[in-house]
Amino acid sequence: MAPITNMSLPNARPYAFNFPPETTAFLIIDMQRDFVDPGGFGSVQCGNPDIFSSVRSIVPTVQRVLEVSREMGMHVIHTREGHRPDLSDLPAAKRLRQISAPSGHHTMGIGDQGPMGRLLVRGEFGHDIIDELRPVPGEPIVDKPGKGSYWGTGLHRILLARGITHLIFAGVTTECCVTTTLRECNDRGYECCILSDCTGGFDQQQVTTSLDMICSQDGLFGYIGHSSDFFAQADRLAGTAVAAPPAASKDHDTSTLPSIAALQRQYKSSLADPQVIVNAVFDRIEKYEAIDPAVWISKQSRDDVLAAAGALSAKYAGKPLPPLFGVPFAVKDSIDVGGCVTTLACESFAYTADSTAPAVQHLLDAGALYIGKVNLDQLATGLTGCRSPYGTPHSFYSQDHISGGSSSGSAVAVVAGLVSFAVSTDTAGSTRIPAAFNGIVGFKPTKGTISARGLVPACKSLDCVTVIAPSLADARAAWYIMDQHDSLDPYAKLPSSLATWKTDFRGPREGGFTFGVPPASLLEETCSEAYQELFQASIQTLVSCGGRLVEIDYSPFAKACDLLYNASLVHERLASIGHEFIVKNVDSFHPVTKSIYRSTLDSDLKAWQVFRDQALQTQYIAQARKVFNTLEGGVDVLVVPSAPCHPTIAEIRADPIGLNSKLGVFAHAGNVLDLCGVSVNAGWVEGGAAEEGKKLPFGVTFLGGSGYDGKILDLAAVLEDAIKKE
């Protein structure tokens, strides 16, 4: 089914519930064996076998709504109520209140042994979702310890990451967990609707009253609809939607890689085969090596990847496919893949990894196909792509211009259509800069949210595992899989420590948003004339799409930029990579890398300067945090040019350090200030006299405070969509 712009439940109470399927989630509450099958906690809670058995009557309708939601491409999220086996997350009040009632019917409590295992305990048979509504790979399952779905869970972050604005509810019980969760969602800005024939409870009067309360007083908490409206709308829109023409067979044209979503649709419709895609990928890689031989450092053999694709197809034959089934990807060669050599573009450092970085393993577990390791600036040091003994990749759009770095091979492999996305890194702009110079998306999530284990560090406290992809949608598809808390990563942030914000169900175009930009003096001082013009055009585009430009205090961003390379923070490199290794091998480094590390080794840095700079960093982080606090007059996002200009390879070779430093003027502060950022294409500039008639991409970066990843992606999509329409 093709994407749909709007749907409506016209007979909903108190009035029609309108929702856009692409930002709506079908939220199924607690359809667990413990609540709908005999012998579970629900039967104890209900106390009446006849009433309890009637609750299961909603399952066929919920199942059908679930199927239609999946067909329409809506998000689907499941919740399960339950507790840790040691009951450490079970408050005494919840455990004791009902079983302590003097004349109550609760003879068993949470954690007691029942026919399906311990009641409401995670990992027990009764805790799992019933077979009819079993989640498919890629659908989030929120394990909640309470009746609501926010305390002790990542639900809010899941909704914000996916840009959800509307929620359609089903599940049990109406009077308890369903309406409790809806009220929580209402407080956070979501438009919510319960399908009345998709929910049930243990007291019909309470069910009726609960539903009435939700839509009372002209919609105090939300809407009450019916599945018949949902099905009618889906049928009507399915008949009018214009679907993309299907491919003729599994052997259809594979000269270009489709988007991840399109590739998944083809796989599910048996119109594509992973092995055909793999062969096409290797054909393109071989062809592109004649154009630019410096993209890859190592590759899996074609036969090995074909075998992996065949095994993947066999594993999921007749089963729901995982979200990245058969999607080819590359890995920057500073990240470990078990059994493969990690070089860091430095022969003296190279080693064979004995395990796979968790971020990469998550992708493999989601069905993605690993193709190989791509080039980078040596030791992940640089923003140019011109510091590797494995060659200098050039921009996809110009053989004379740099690809950007340090994730040089990652960006070129993606824009050339050799892979669907690349796992990269960003310490000081190493994802955002090459993405901008190649007209694609470079997403640097909040540091500490994607596991950095298995990454050879450039600066441990600043490193961030990232995604480079052709579009925001593709970047998000990979990010959803990689964004998993790793308790073994000492730099990981607790999900509960990350920012959340209220949702505007109208979306940014109608609801509006605020953004800041660097001061005009800095733009004039650093950016080429062409970049200044395109950046001003980007500002006007954002204003025309609902944005409001707000003057901000840019000083913490400028000062943090200087703090990285003009102070002591850069010395962390020596500790991260290894002081002894650098001293022993520095003379074998690439000439530019050698000069950088030799300068650091020869520095007369004093210990007190490190503590001074750490204190300044903390101060600047606090100041930047205030800039993004919309509750105190801050802005939703800071918009900057991804880079001030696009140098040629010859220009970089003439001034490898000075020009590299200039390239990072808007990028260096990102991780120093604990920001998240995403670079998107925002226009095109003339390629210069060397390549008359050719145009080069211009990138704009959206920066947000720590944890605001979903917000910057939503707002970047406003510009991405506007540019596509031009």
Secondary structure, DSSP 4 states (H G I P E B T S, - for coil): ----S-EEETT-BSS-EEE-GGGEEEEEE--BHHHHSTTSHHHHHH--HHHHHHHGGGHHHHHHHHHHHHHHT-EEEEEEE-B-TT-TT--HHHHHTTTT-TT----S-TTSEETTEETTBTTSGGGSBPGGGPPPTT--EEEESSSSSSTTSSHHHHHHHTT--EEEEEEE-IIIIIHHHHHHHHHTT-EEEEEEEEEE-S-HHHHHHHHHHHHHHHHSS-EEE-HHHHHHHHHHHHHH--PPPPPSSTTS--SSPPPHHHHHHHHHTTS--HHHHHHHHHHHHHHHTTT-TTSEEEE--HHHHHHHHHHHHHHTTTSPPPTTTT-EEEEETTB--TTSEE-TT-GGG-EE-SS--HHHHHHHHTT-EEEEEE--SGGG--SSS---TT---B-TT-SSBB--SSSHHHHHHHHTTSSSEEEEE-SSSTTHHHHHHTTSEEEEPPTTSS--TTBPPSSTTT--EEEEESSHHHHHHHHHHH----TT-TTPPPGGGS------TTHHHHH-EEEE---HHHHHHHS-HHHHHHHHHHHHHHHHTTEEE-----HHHHHHHHHHHSSSGGGHHHHHH-HHHHHHHGGGS-HHHHHHHHHHHT----HHHHHHHHHHHHHHHHHHHHHT-GGGT--SEEEEES-S---BHHHHHHSTTHHHHHHTTTTTHHHHTT-EEEEEEEEEEE--GGGTT-EEEEEEEEEE-TT-HHHHHHHHHHHHHHHHH-
